[in-house]
Amino acid sequence: MRLLPIAGLVFLAAFSSAGVLKVTSGYFSINGQKVFLSGPNIAWQSYGYDFGNGMYDVNGGTLESLLQSVSDSGGNAVRIWIHVEGDNTPQWNSDGFVTGLDNTGTMINDLKRFLDAAQARDIVVIPVLWNAALMRNQNVINLAWDDAKLQSYIDNALIPMVSGLAGHPAIGAWEVMNEPEGSIIPGSHPDPCADTSALAGDGPGWSGANIPMERMLRFLNWQLAAIRDSDPSALRSVSTWSELSGSDTLGRKNYYTDECLERIGGKPGGTVDFYQIHTYSHNGAFNPTSPFKHSGSEFGLNKPLLIGEFSSICGENWSMADLFDHLYYNGYNGGLTWMYSAVTDCGDSQQVQNDGYQHIRNYNDPNNGGLVEFDY
């Protein structure tokens, strides 16, 4: 939907499921047409403090200007972080139970304002609830260990948030967690879905939260099931730090299959609709199993595959155009660059990222990635 400026206002259509991102026959689609997601990880303007407790009044103008820049460059998707480490939202009581979304009641409206701004620019949004690459708030860690506390988050924050925004066309997908592997503790387990001993030498567990995989999968499965029940039209996902935990063929194991999430977590339907892998070069080279060394089909997955984080500065000297071309023409369903709001380690400048979106904005090959610059 394009901006319609009338006397300084922008009018948007009422919520409708017509423009919601869907999965069709193993690819993303909008209004029945195959699409390829292209855009940035914003991923925050103020880490954990962009939404809730009135913070959108502080950061919303900057966030919306970033959306405009993405749109001007031909991008169609953004990934943005919500609770992050739980310091601003949700609302906690002194015993570590969740009692609400935020202290002042602005959370849903804050998110809606951002989604409205994205819809006006034909951008779909992937809100990311939690960050396991850093997990320093004991209240968040306890959600993975204590079922009653996890259920308090689901009942008093997650369900009201997803239900309150259900059907908004700009919601591309709800992502429960960024890189769960950062907060697991590698170890053996009789169930192969929870046995992470094969990852012991690969780096998982760097946050020090030391959550066993069986507890992490339960944490994810319960929230994925609640999202499905609260908005059946919304897609759901979890992002992996590497293909090593996201593929049975090129990795150690895919821990996020329907079988693993449902058997370990216990909630039917608490699954993902697409897979998401992050990949960066290390010491100037990609892993031999990196998505940029293989086609999407080689990962042996039965759902769409989004490369949710990558960059050219940590991209084995590939140009941004070459990185996007590889994804578009080799069986992937989208690529999101890191990171748009600031230059960080392995983060490209906005200009470099914009050049990538510009490079593919006019692509529309249904035999490859599909339509890039779409309206909804």
N, C-alpha and C positions, 0 to 999 in steps of 0.2 A: 504494500500500500504506500503510495507516494504522499509526501507532505502536501496539504491543501491549506495554504496560508490565507485566512480571511480575517481582516481586522486584527492581525497579530496573533490569531489563534490557530491551532491545529486540530482538526476534527478527525476522529478515528471511528471506524466501525465498531459496533458492539462485539463482544466476544463471540467467536464462531469457531467451530472445529474445522472449517473448510481449509484454513491455511496452516493447520498444525503439521509440523514435520512428522512423517510416518516412515515406517519400514515396509517396503514392498519387494518381495522376491529377492531379498538379500541386498537391497540398496536403499538409500534414502529417497523419499519422494515428497513433493509438495503439489497438491492439486493433481495428482496422478502422474506427474512428470518426474523422471529421474533427475536428482540434483546432487551436486558435489559441494560440500561445505568448505568454505575458504574464509579465513579471518584470523583474528588474534586471540590469545589469552590477554584480557585486559590487565591483569587478572584481579587487580584491586587498585583503587586510588589511595585509600587508607586501610592498611592491612587489618581486616576483620571489623572495620568501623565504617563501612560504606552504607549499610542498611540497618534500620532499627534505631530506636531511641533518638529519632530526629536527625540522624547523621546524613540522610540524603539531602537535607537542606544545605549541608556543608559541602558535600562532595558531588551532588547531582549535576551541577552545571559542568564540572570538569568531565564527569563520566559521559554526559550527553555530547560534549564536544568531541570526545574520543569516538563515540558512535558515528558522528557526522564524518569524521576523518576516514573511518573504515568504509562507510558508504560511498564517499567521494572516490575512493580508490577501487571500488568494485567488490569489496568484501561482503559476505552475506551471513556471517556467524561470529559470535563472540562467546568466550568462556569467562565467567566471572565468579569470584569466590564469595560465599555468604557468611556462615558462622566462623569459618576458618579454624581458630583454636578455642572458640567459645568465650572469649574475653568480653565481648560486647553483647552478643546474643548467643543462645537464648537466655531467658531469665532463670536463674538458679535460686533455690532456697539454701539455707545454711547447712542442710544435710546433703546437698548435692543432687536434689531432685529438680527437674525442670517444671516450672510453674506457669510459663508463658513464653511467647515469642521474644518479647523485649519488655523493658520496664515502663515504657511510655505509650505503647500501643500503635506505633507508626510503621511497624515492620512490613505488613502486607501492602499498605499504601506506598511505602518507599519502593518496594519491589515493582508494584504496578506502574509507578511513574517511569521507572527505568524500562520496563517491558513496553509501555506505550511509546516511549521514545525510540526503542528498537523497531517496533512494528511500523512506525512512521517512516522508517528508513529501510524496510524490507530486510531486516536482520533478525535471525533467530538466535536465541540466548540459551546457553547451557549454564544454569546456576549450579555451583559446586558447594555442597553443604559443609564438608569437613576437610581438613588438611592433615594427612598423616605423615607428610614429610617433616613436619614439626608438630609435636603433640606435648606441650608443656603444661597444659591445664589439667590438673588431676580430675576435675569434674568430667571432662571429656573422656579421659582414660577410663574412669569408672563406668561410663555408659557401656563400654565393651565388656566389663566384668560383672555388672549387676543388672539382671534382667528387669527388675522393678524400676530402676532408674532409666534404663533405655525405654521402657514402656511409657514412663512419664514424659520423656522427650517426644515420643511418637504421638501421644494423646494430646499434649498441651502445646506443642509447637509445630511438629511436622504436619500432622493432619490439618490443623487450622490453616497453615501456610499454603499447602498444596490445594486444599479445597477452596480457599479464598482466591486462588489464582487459576483455578481449573478452567480449561478451555481457552485461555489467553493464547492467541495465535503465535505470539513471539516466543513462547516456551518451546525451545527445540528439544530439550531433554532435561531431566533432573539427574545430576550426578551426585551420588551419595558421598563419595570420598575421593580425594586426590591421593594417589599412590599409597594404598594401604601397606605396601611392603616396607615403607619407612618406619612403621611402628610395630611390625611383627617381631617375634623372636624365632629365628630359624631353629627347627628341632624336629625330631622324629615323632611319628604318630601312627597308630595302626590303620587309620583311614588314609588312603593316599591323597584325598582332597585336603587333609590337614597336615600332611607330612611335608614340611618345608626343609628337610635336611639337605636336599639337593641344592638349595639356594645359599647354604651357609657360607660359601666362599665368594659369593657374588655381590654382597653389600647390603642386603636387606637388614633392617633393624637399626638404621643409623640414628633414629630419633631417641632411642633409649627407652621407649615406652614399654617394650617387652610384652606385647600382647600375643598370645598363641594364635595361630591361624584359625583354629576352631572357634575361638571367641570372636575373632575379626569377621569371619564369615557369618556368624550369627548376627553380629552388629549390622552388617550390610544387608543380609537377607530380610531381617525384620523391617528395616526402613524401605527397602525396595518393594516389599509386599504392601506396606502402608501407602506408598505413593500410588501403586497400581489401584488399590481400593479407593483412594481419594480422587484420582483423576485417571480413569482407564485410558483416556486418549493420549496421555503424556508418555513419551519414551523415557527410559531409565538406563543408567550406565554407572560404571565404576572405572577409574583409570588406573592402569598399571605403569610402574616406573620403567618397565622394560618388557620386551618380548619374552624374557626368560620366565616370567610368571603368567604369561598370557597366551601361550601356545603349547600344544602337545607335540608339535612337529619340529619347530625351530627353537622352542624354549625348553625349560625343565618340565613345566606342566602348566596347563591353563587351569588356574584355581577358581575361575569365575564362571564356569559352565553352569547350566541349569542344574545338572546333577549335583555338583559340589555345593552350590548355594542352598539348594532345597534340602539336601540330605543332612548337611551340617547345621544349617540354620533352622530347619524345621517348619518354615512357612511356605506352603505351596504358592507358586506364582511370584515369589520374592527373587526375581531373576532380572538380568539385564536384557535390553532389546538390541544393543549393539556393543561391540568391544572397542576399547580405546587403549592405545599403546603410546608411550612417550619414548623418544629416542634422541640421543645426542652422541656426538663423537667424544672419545676420551683419548687424550694424548694425540690428538689430530686424526684419529681414525674411528670409524663406526665399528661396532661389534660385527663379526662375520654374519651374525643372525639378525642384524638390524633390518627394519623395513626398507631402508634405502639400499640394501643389498639383495632384496628379494621382491617378488611380486606378492600381492595380497593373498592370492590363492595358495601360496606355499605355506601359509600359516595354518591351513587346515581348519578354518573357522566356518561356522554355519550361520553367521550373522554379519551385518556390515562391520567394517573396520575403519575407525577414525584414528588418524595419527594426531593425538591431542596436544602434543608439545614437540616442537623441533625448532631449530634455528640454523641460519647459515654460518654464524660465527662459531658454532659448535657443530658444523656440518661437513667435516672432512674437505673443506675448501670448495664445496659445491656452491654455486650461485643459488639465490632464492628462486629464480626462474627454473633452474634445473631440478631443484628439490620438488617444487610444485608439479612440474611436468612428470617426474617419476611417479608421484602419487596418482596423478590424474590418469596416466596412461598404463598403469600397472595394477589395476584392480583394487585400489583403495577408494574410500567413500568420502574423504575429506582430509584436510590438514589445517591445523591451527598453530600459528607461530607464537613464539615466546620472545619478549613480553612487551606489551604495548604502552603501558603507562609510565615505564621507566626503563632505562638501560641497566641490566643486571648481568651477573655472570651467565654466560650462554644466552643472553638476550640481545636481539638485534635492535637497531634504531627503528623508529617508526617509519622512516623513509625506506629503509631496506625492506621492511615488511609490506609497506604499501606498494612497492615495486612488484612484489610477488603477486599481490591481489590483482594489480593492474595487468600483469602478464597473462593471467588466465581468465579475466573477467568476461571475455567474449566466447569462451569455450562452450560448446554445446554439442557434444558427441555422445549419443545414447549408447554407443558400443564401447565407450570408455567411461569417464567419470560422470558424464551427463551435463545438465545445465548449471552454470555457475551464477550468472546474474539473473535471479528470479524475482518476481513480484508475488505478493500474497495479500 
